[in-house]
Structure formats: C-alpha cells, structure tokens
Amino acid sequence: MTTHDTGLFNRALAVVDAWNRFDYDALRELVHENVTVVHQNRGVGAQGRDKMFETIDAMGQAFPDRSIGETTRWAVSGRTVFRETVWQGTAAVDVPGFGKAGEQCRLDVASLMTFDEAGKLTEWCDYG
C-alpha cells in the first residue's frame, strides 16, 4: 500500500461520509461537476453533480435511514478505488427491486470510485 493508495481511499471515504450525511457542501468540494453515478444492476444512474444530488434526495425519501457501511475490503488501481461494503436502509414506500414499505433492505455492494488528478470524484459505479 502506498501513500497515493491511502490518500485515494481516504478521499473515497470522505465522499461516502458526505453522502451518508446528505452534506451537499462537502460533496460539491469532493465531486466533479460532470460526475457519472451508476448502480449497475438497480437501474439507478445520474450524469452530473446536480443529478447526483437529485438521486441522493430520491433515495433519502425512499429510505430515510439509508447508509453506506464500513469498508470490508479495498484496493486501488491507478486513480480508481475498489471498495466492498454494505448498503442498508428501511423502505418508507414500496421500491421495486429493493423492498416493500417497512422492510429493512441490505445489499452487499462493490463500488468503483474514480478520481481525477485534482482529487474530484468523476465516476461512482456500484454493483450489488
């Protein structure tokens, strides 16, 4: 593990922390304005930081207590952080493909988070 790897990993953790807290000010500093965000097998995607925020808002309405958990494994290749974690939340409404209202939902997730040379997140791709 290099200092570069640890620095990118910590950057990814800062993005996740801001996402968990709905902290759009912090995300503005961490995320590129043209970021691509995709959850590959859940049909969720957004192009651009403002669309990312809309997606976060919609997810927060559907799962008010949603959170991305601790990292279970991680690696860095180039400017991409690979991270395993658990996403969880209680559905406030029926959400096709996730769960029914009142149901505790949990997904094992693998994330690829790519950063530009300035340290801004340019792509966040989840599988799970």
Secondary structure, DSSP 4 states (H G I P E B T S, - for coil): --HHHHHHHHHHHHHHHHHHTT-HHHHHHHEEEEEEEEETTTTEEEESHHHHHHHHHHHHHH-TT-EE---SEEEEETTEEEEEEEEEEE-SS-BTTTB-TT-EEEEEEEEEEEE-TTS-EEEEEEE-
